[in-house]
């Protein structure tokens, strides 16, 4: 026999059966020279699932201990989910197949409307290897019946005692590819009447018994023609297998220690110039590397217990606090309280979110949705709009006229406004603007108040002051301009109404208005009329301002003048004795105010 390229002799041959045939050979070992061994000191000891080995070769001593837990070796099952995903179907008749999971070994119960005759077909995905590549295979399962019966599996008969699990099997060969397809079947244990299943070539064509109830479990598919006890597939077994290994390896210039278990591994390596330690779990690794000059620690988490110091300049105390003489930081510092000291040239934020307050090297800023809205700098408090335009600022200065400290709210780019509001119908605001950006308006200062249906406004423009008031439908406006004073609406005074006139000899004097108990307009017309009847037309523009009227003739030369008839747009007069010089007074009620007569006034503050 040739082993590793070397000819050797077979001294003995032994066959053993442990769920499968195993063949062992014994032959002379290589020479000590070939193995670079001392010929002494090499020892291997197997006790159950623990293997201990000490190997001594030229320049090296190696010790290894391996232990395997939860591993039971037998013939390999090539069917996945062989306890809980093995639903049989009915070849003849109808019925139901139900699984009972709450057992050490789950089992199925098949109940039909006639003697049981079942089949099973499974998809490719449920086999560890394709059926066509397994060659000769043995299919086995446990069956049980309520009374003694003969169970037949693909033509092979087995006598089964009542209420006793019996292992039955059949050997077959699948030379063609297993074709997987989806079928819709009735689902008796769900509110859904049907469900889709994946099936392939029939694994068992017929499983029959002369009774309408059959129990089965633990289906197994294995190579060869000998049935063995049911096991999981090696792939499924590997999940529950625990493998331990420890190793010590010693060379002239190094010593290494290794311990592994499943995905865990610990290793220490001592070299002449360094010490390396490594602990890993899958892809997670921590590592310490020590040389004469430095120590390097690599880990996702590092925990230091006790007082930690560095050259007396840096300390981590037992309570978690840090003492340091100096520090330079980049990135983010997260904490709750900073006490004492001075922070220079830094930006301090209350939050990393879009709504925050931050202190920079020269300003305190407030942000809303990442837009700066308020800023306190060296000499002013600035306010910004949602689109980040400067709305206005509050500044303090010394007034140049009165030489007094002054606080000013100003807006150099828009409108400055003071506003107070309790509801949409109860508010007041004062505003000022020096610009003409909106509708070409001049600079303006104004005030506006509202309470319920009552309004009040004051607006001051260059050359004009507007004062307005409204309550319900009653509106009064006062306009003061370089052209005079105009009142829109009713105008009342408790004192005198007078005009101030400059006289030649008596200076400025007041002339007082003529008052009437109702609202009237009066016009005067000077005429020279011959003897006879005349029609006098009232000036049309004046006529449109009055409704009914009367005429008073003021005769200037002792003539006789009579009013004959009052017409719509004029009147007729008669002149007798001699031509007349006369002034006609047309006195009419103001149109729209015919019913107004000495209205009652109820002022809270009246002048006595």
C-alpha positions in Angstrom: 0.0 0.0 0.0 1.2 3.5 -0.8 0.6 6.2 1.9 1.7 9.8 1.3 3.9 8.6 -1.6 5.7 6.0 0.6 5.3 2.2 0.2 4.3 0.3 3.3 2.9 -3.1 4.3 -0.5 -3.9 5.7 0.0 -5.8 9.0 -3.8 -6.3 9.8 -7.2 -5.3 8.5 -10.4 -4.9 10.6 -14.0 -4.3 9.6 -16.4 -2.8 12.1 -20.1 -1.9 11.9 -21.4 1.2 13.8 -24.4 2.1 11.7 -22.2 1.8 8.6 -19.2 -0.4 7.5 -15.8 1.0 8.7 -12.4 -0.5 7.5 -9.2 0.0 9.7 -5.7 -0.8 8.6 -2.6 -1.2 10.7 0.9 -0.6 9.1 4.4 0.3 10.3 4.9 3.9 11.0 7.5 6.1 9.3 11.0 6.1 10.7 11.9 8.7 13.3 14.2 10.4 10.8 11.4 10.6 8.2 9.1 12.1 10.9 11.8 14.4 12.4 10.9 12.8 15.7 13.0 11.8 18.7 11.3 8.5 18.7 10.2 9.2 22.3 7.7 11.4 24.1 4.9 11.3 21.5 1.6 10.2 23.1 -2.0 10.1 21.8 -4.9 9.1 24.2 -8.6 8.7 23.1 -11.2 8.4 25.9 -14.8 8.6 24.7 -15.1 12.0 23.1 -11.9 13.5 24.5 -8.6 13.3 22.6 -5.3 14.2 24.3 -2.0 14.4 22.3 1.5 15.3 23.2 3.9 15.6 20.2 7.7 16.1 20.5 9.7 16.7 17.4 13.0 18.4 16.6 12.8 21.9 18.2 9.1 21.7 19.1 6.8 20.4 21.8 3.1 20.5 21.1 0.2 19.6 23.4 -3.4 19.3 22.2 -6.7 18.4 23.9 -10.0 18.1 22.0 -13.4 17.4 23.3 -16.7 16.9 21.4 -20.0 17.1 23.1 -23.5 16.1 22.0 -22.3 14.2 18.9 -23.9 10.8 18.1 -22.4 9.2 15.0 -24.5 6.9 12.8 -25.4 6.5 9.1 -26.2 9.9 7.7 -29.8 11.0 7.2 -30.1 13.0 3.9 -33.6 14.3 4.6 -34.1 17.7 6.3 -37.0 18.3 8.7 -37.6 14.6 8.8 -39.9 14.8 11.9 -42.1 17.9 11.2 -42.3 18.3 7.4 -43.2 14.8 6.2 -47.0 15.0 5.3 -48.2 11.9 3.4 -51.0 12.0 0.9 -53.8 9.6 0.1 -53.5 7.3 -2.9 -57.1 6.1 -2.5 -60.1 7.6 -0.7 -60.0 10.8 1.3 -59.1 11.6 4.9 -56.8 13.9 6.9 -53.2 13.7 8.1 -52.5 15.6 11.4 -49.2 16.3 13.2 -48.8 16.1 17.0 -45.8 18.2 18.0 -46.0 18.1 21.8 -43.9 14.9 22.1 -40.3 14.0 22.4 -40.7 12.6 18.9 -43.4 14.4 17.0 -45.7 12.0 15.1 -48.5 12.1 12.5 -51.9 10.5 12.5 -53.5 9.5 9.2 -57.3 8.8 9.3 -59.1 7.8 6.0 -62.6 6.9 4.9 -61.3 3.4 4.0 -58.2 1.3 4.5 -55.0 3.4 4.6 -53.0 3.7 1.3 -50.6 6.7 1.4 -47.7 8.2 -0.6 -45.1 10.9 0.0 -43.4 13.2 -2.4 -41.0 15.9 -1.2 -39.2 18.8 -3.1 -35.5 18.9 -3.9 -35.0 21.6 -1.3 -35.7 19.1 1.5 -32.8 16.7 0.5 -29.2 17.3 1.6 -28.2 15.9 -1.8 -30.2 15.3 -5.0 -31.9 11.9 -5.0 -30.5 10.9 -8.4 -26.9 11.3 -6.9 -27.5 9.1 -3.8 -27.6 5.8 -5.8 -29.1 3.0 -3.8 -30.8 4.3 -0.7 -32.9 3.0 2.2 -36.0 4.7 3.3 -37.2 3.9 6.8 -39.8 5.2 9.3 -41.6 4.2 12.5 -45.2 3.1 12.2 -47.9 2.2 14.7 -51.5 0.8 14.5 -54.2 0.4 17.0 -54.4 -3.4 16.5 -52.1 -6.0 15.1 -51.8 -5.5 11.3 -49.4 -6.1 8.4 -48.0 -2.8 7.0 -46.8 -2.8 3.4 -44.3 -0.2 2.2 -43.8 -0.3 -1.6 -44.6 -4.1 -1.7 -42.5 -5.0 1.3 -44.6 -6.4 4.3 -43.9 -5.9 8.0 -45.9 -7.4 10.9 -46.7 -4.6 13.3 -48.0 -5.2 16.8 -50.8 -3.0 18.1 -49.9 0.2 20.0 -46.1 -0.4 19.5 -43.8 1.6 17.3 -42.1 -0.6 14.6 -39.4 0.5 12.3 -40.0 -0.5 8.7 -37.9 0.2 5.6 -37.5 -0.3 1.8 -34.5 0.0 -0.4 -34.8 1.9 -3.7 -32.8 3.7 -6.4 -33.7 7.0 -8.1 -32.0 7.4 -11.4 -34.0 10.4 -12.7 -34.0 14.0 -11.5 -36.6 14.8 -8.8 -39.0 17.2 -10.5 -40.4 19.7 -8.0 -43.9 21.3 -8.6 -46.5 23.1 -6.6 -49.9 21.6 -5.8 -53.0 23.2 -4.1 -54.4 20.9 -1.4 -57.2 21.1 1.1 -56.2 22.3 4.6 -58.6 21.0 7.3 -56.9 22.7 10.2 -57.1 26.3 9.0 -59.8 28.9 8.2 -58.2 28.9 4.7 -59.7 25.9 2.8 -56.7 25.4 0.6 -52.9 25.9 0.6 -50.0 25.5 -1.8 -47.3 22.8 -1.2 -44.2 21.9 -3.1 -43.8 18.2 -4.1 -41.4 16.2 -6.2 -40.9 12.6 -7.3 -42.7 10.1 -5.0 -40.2 9.0 -2.3 -42.7 6.2 -1.2 -45.2 5.1 -3.7 -47.5 3.2 -1.3 -47.7 2.8 2.5 -50.8 0.7 3.2 -52.5 -1.2 6.0 -55.8 -3.0 6.3 -57.3 -0.4 8.7 -58.4 3.2 8.4 -55.9 4.7 10.9 -52.1 4.7 10.8 -49.5 6.6 12.9 -46.0 7.3 11.6 -42.9 9.4 12.5 -39.1 9.8 12.0 -38.7 9.4 8.3 -35.1 8.7 7.2 -33.3 8.6 3.8 -29.8 7.1 3.9 -27.2 5.6 1.5 -26.9 1.8 1.1 -29.3 -1.0 1.8 -29.2 -1.3 5.6 -31.7 0.6 7.7 -30.4 2.3 10.9 -32.0 4.2 13.7 -33.4 7.6 12.9 -31.1 10.7 13.3 -31.0 14.2 12.1 -28.8 15.1 9.1 -25.2 15.9 10.0 -25.9 19.5 8.9 -28.7 19.7 11.5 -26.6 17.9 14.1 -23.8 20.3 13.8 -25.9 23.1 15.4 -26.0 21.2 18.7 -22.4 19.9 18.6 -19.9 21.6 21.0 -16.3 21.3 20.0 -13.6 22.2 22.5 -9.8 22.4 21.8 -6.8 23.6 23.7 -3.3 23.7 22.4 0.2 24.6 23.8 3.0 24.9 21.3 6.6 25.6 22.5 9.5 26.5 20.2 13.0 27.7 21.1 11.9 31.4 20.5 8.2 31.3 21.1 5.4 29.8 23.2 1.8 29.9 22.0 -1.4 28.9 23.8 -4.8 28.4 22.0 -8.3 27.6 23.3 -11.3 27.3 20.9 -14.9 26.5 21.4 -17.5 26.8 18.7 -17.0 30.4 17.3 -15.0 31.4 20.3 -11.2 31.5 20.3 -8.5 32.7 22.8 -4.8 32.9 21.9 -1.6 34.1 23.7 1.7 34.2 21.8 5.0 34.9 23.5 7.8 35.9 21.2 11.3 37.2 22.1 10.4 40.8 21.5 6.6 40.9 22.0 3.5 39.4 23.6 0.3 39.1 21.6 -3.1 38.3 23.1 -6.3 37.8 21.0 -9.9 36.9 21.8 -12.4 36.5 19.0 -16.0 35.5 18.5 -16.8 35.2 14.9 -15.8 38.5 13.3 -15.6 40.3 16.7 -12.0 40.5 17.8 -10.2 42.1 20.8 -6.4 42.2 20.8 -3.5 43.4 23.0 0.0 43.8 21.5 2.9 44.5 23.8 6.5 45.4 22.9 9.3 47.0 24.8 8.3 50.4 23.5 4.5 50.3 23.4 1.3 48.5 24.3 -1.5 48.5 21.7 -5.1 47.6 22.7 -7.7 46.9 20.0 -11.3 46.2 21.0 -14.8 47.4 20.4 -15.2 47.9 24.2 -12.5 48.6 26.7 -13.2 48.5 30.5 -10.6 49.8 33.0 -11.3 49.2 36.7 -9.6 51.1 39.5 -7.6 54.4 39.5 -6.1 55.1 36.1 -3.2 57.5 35.8 -0.9 58.7 33.0 2.3 60.5 34.1 0.4 62.2 36.9 -1.0 64.6 34.2 -4.2 62.6 33.5 -6.3 60.6 35.9 -9.6 58.6 35.7 -10.9 58.4 39.3 -12.9 55.6 40.8 -16.1 57.6 40.5 -15.7 58.0 36.8 -14.5 61.6 36.8 -11.4 62.8 34.9 -8.6 65.1 36.0 -6.3 66.5 33.3 -4.0 69.5 33.1 -4.6 70.2 29.4 -6.7 68.8 26.6 -7.4 69.1 23.0 -10.6 67.6 21.6 -12.1 67.1 18.1 -15.5 65.6 17.4 -18.3 65.5 19.9 -18.3 65.8 23.7 -21.6 64.7 25.4 -22.2 65.5 29.1 -24.7 66.9 31.6 -22.8 69.5 33.6 -19.6 71.5 33.1 -18.5 73.5 36.2 -15.9 76.2 36.4 -13.2 77.2 34.0 -13.2 79.0 30.7 -14.1 77.7 27.2 -12.5 79.7 24.4 -12.9 79.4 20.6 -15.6 76.7 20.7 -19.1 76.2 19.5 -21.5 74.9 22.3 -24.9 73.5 21.2 -27.8 72.5 23.3 -28.7 69.8 20.8 -27.4 68.3 17.5 -31.0 68.6 16.1 -32.4 71.3 13.8 -34.0 73.1 16.8 -31.2 74.3 19.1 -29.4 77.2 20.8 -25.6 77.5 20.2 -22.8 79.7 21.5 -20.1 80.4 19.0 -16.9 82.4 19.5 -18.7 85.8 19.0 -22.5 85.2 19.2 -25.3 83.4 20.9 -27.7 82.0 18.3 -31.1 80.3 18.3 -32.1 78.0 15.4 -35.5 76.7 14.3 -35.6 74.0 11.6 -31.8 74.8 11.0 -32.6 78.4 10.3 -31.1 81.1 12.5 -33.9 83.1 14.2 -32.3 85.0 17.0 -28.7 86.2 17.5 -27.1 88.0 20.4 -23.7 89.5 19.4 -21.4 92.2 20.8 -23.8 95.2 20.7 -27.2 94.0 19.6 -29.9 91.4 19.8 -30.8 90.4 16.2 -33.9 88.6 15.0 -34.3 86.7 11.7 -37.2 85.6 9.5 -37.9 81.9 8.6 -36.1 82.5 5.3 -33.0 83.8 7.2 -33.4 87.5 6.4 -32.5 90.0 9.2 -35.9 91.2 10.5 -34.7 93.7 13.1 -32.6 94.2 16.2 -32.5 95.7 19.7 -29.6 98.1 20.3 -28.5 100.4 23.1 -26.8 103.7 22.5 -26.4 107.3 23.8 -28.8 109.7 22.2 -26.9 112.5 20.3 -29.5 115.2 21.1 -30.4 114.6 24.7 -27.2 112.7 25.6 -29.2 110.0 27.4 -29.0 106.2 27.3 -31.5 104.9 24.8 -32.9 101.5 23.9 -34.1 101.1 20.4 -36.0 98.4 18.4 -35.0 98.9 14.8 -35.4 97.3 11.4 -33.0 98.5 8.7 -34.5 96.1 6.1 -38.2 96.0 6.8 -40.8 96.8 9.4 -40.3 97.2 13.2 -43.4 96.2 15.1 -44.7 95.8 18.7 -47.6 93.4 18.9 -49.9 92.2 21.6 -52.8 89.8 21.0 -55.2 87.8 23.1 -57.4 86.6 20.2 -58.2 87.4 16.5 -60.6 90.1 17.6 -58.6 91.5 20.6 -55.1 92.8 19.7 -52.9 95.9 19.4 -49.7 96.7 17.5 -47.4 99.6 16.7 -45.2 99.5 13.7 -42.7 101.6 11.8 -41.1 101.4 8.4 -38.7 103.7 6.6 -38.8 101.9 3.2 -40.9 102.0 0.1 -40.6 98.3 -1.0 -44.3 97.5 -0.6 -46.7 99.3 -3.1 -44.3 102.3 -3.3 -45.5 103.5 0.2 -43.6 106.2 1.9 -42.0 105.8 5.3 -44.7 105.2 8.0 -45.3 105.0 11.7 -48.6 103.6 12.8 -50.7 102.0 15.6 -53.7 99.7 15.2 -56.0 98.4 17.9 -59.1 96.2 17.8 -61.6 94.9 20.3 -64.6 93.1 19.0 -66.2 95.3 16.3 -64.3 98.4 17.4 -61.1 99.5 15.5 -58.7 102.4 15.9 -55.8 103.4 13.7 -53.1 106.1 13.5 -50.7 106.3 10.6 -48.1 109.0 10.2 -46.6 109.5 6.7 -44.3 112.4 5.5 -46.7 115.3 5.2 -49.8 113.4 6.3 -51.3 112.0 9.5 -54.3 109.6 9.3 -56.5 108.9 12.3 -59.4 106.4 11.9 -62.0 104.8 14.1 -64.8 102.3 13.3 -67.4 100.6 15.4 -69.7 98.3 13.4 -70.8 100.2 10.3 -69.9 103.6 11.8 -66.6 104.8 10.4 -64.8 108.1 11.0 -61.4 109.1 9.6 -59.4 112.2 10.1 -56.6 113.3 7.7 -54.2 116.0 8.6 -51.9 117.1 5.8 -50.2 120.1 4.3 -53.5 120.7 2.5 -55.5 120.9 5.7 -57.6 118.7 8.0 -60.2 116.4 6.5 -62.8 114.4 8.5 -64.4 111.4 6.9 -67.6 110.7 8.9 -69.3 112.6 11.7 -67.5 115.5 13.4 -68.5 116.7 16.8 -66.9 119.1 19.3 -68.0 120.2 22.8 -66.2 123.5 22.5 -66.3 126.3 19.9 -65.7 125.8 16.2 -63.9 128.9 14.9 -61.7 130.1 12.1 -58.6 132.1 13.0 -58.2 135.2 10.8 -55.5 137.9 10.7 -56.9 141.5 10.7 -55.1 144.6 9.7 -55.5 146.4 12.9 -56.5 143.8 15.5 -54.1 140.9 14.9 -55.3 137.3 14.8 -58.9 136.9 15.7 -61.4 134.0 15.9 -64.6 133.9 13.9 -67.2 131.4 15.1 -69.3 128.9 13.1 -73.1 129.4 12.8 -74.8 126.3 14.4 -78.3 125.0 13.6 -80.3 122.2 15.4 -80.4 120.2 12.2 -78.0 119.6 9.3 -78.3 122.3 6.6 -76.3 123.9 3.8 -76.8 127.6 2.9 -75.9 129.4 -0.4 -76.3 133.0 -1.4 -77.0 134.4 -4.8 -76.8 138.1 -5.7 -79.1 139.3 -8.4 -80.3 142.6 -10.1 -83.8 142.1 -11.4 -86.1 144.3 -13.5 -89.8 144.7 -12.6 -91.7 141.5 -13.4 -91.5 137.8 -12.9 -88.2 135.9 -13.0 -87.0 132.3 -12.8 -83.9 131.9 -10.7 -82.0 128.6 -11.2 -80.1 127.2 -8.2 -76.5 126.5 -9.0 -76.6 122.8 -10.0 -73.6 121.5 -8.0 -75.0 123.0 -4.8 -78.5 121.7 -5.6 -77.2 118.1 -5.6 -76.1 118.4 -1.9 -79.5 119.3 -0.5 -83.0 117.9 -0.6 -86.0 120.3 0.3 -85.1 124.0 0.8 -86.5 127.4 1.3 -85.5 130.8 -0.1 -85.1 134.1 1.8 -84.7 137.3 -0.3 -82.5 140.0 1.3 -83.5 143.2 -0.6 -80.8 145.8 -0.9 -82.7 148.9 -2.4 -86.2 149.0 -0.9 -87.8 147.2 -3.9 -90.7 144.8 -3.5 -89.6 141.2 -4.1 -91.9 138.2 -3.6 -91.2 134.4 -3.8 -93.8 133.1 -6.2 -93.1 129.4 -6.4 -90.5 126.9 -5.2 -89.5 124.4 -8.0 -87.1 121.4 -8.1 -84.0 123.1 -9.4 -85.0 126.8 -8.9 -87.7 129.2 -7.9 -89.9 132.1 -9.3 -89.9 135.6 -8.0 -91.9 138.8 -8.7 -90.4 142.3 -8.6 -92.7 145.3 -8.3 -92.4 149.2 -7.9 -88.8 149.4 -9.2 -85.8 147.2 -10.3 -84.4 145.3 -7.3 -81.0 144.6 -6.0 -81.5 141.4 -4.0 -79.4 138.6 -2.3 -81.3 135.3 -2.3 -80.5 132.9 0.6 -81.1 129.2 -0.4 -81.3 127.2 2.9 -81.7 123.4 2.4 -81.5 120.2 4.4 -78.3 118.2 3.7 -79.1 115.2 1.6 -79.1 112.0 3.5 -79.4 113.8 6.9 -83.0 115.0 6.7 -84.1 113.2 9.9 -81.1 114.3 12.0 -82.2 116.8 14.7 -80.2 117.6 17.9 -79.0 114.0 18.5 -78.3 113.0 22.1 -74.7 112.6 23.0 -73.5 110.3 25.8 -69.8 110.9 26.4 -68.1 109.4 29.4 -65.9 112.5 29.7 -68.0 115.6 29.0 -66.9 119.2 29.4 -69.1 121.1 31.8 
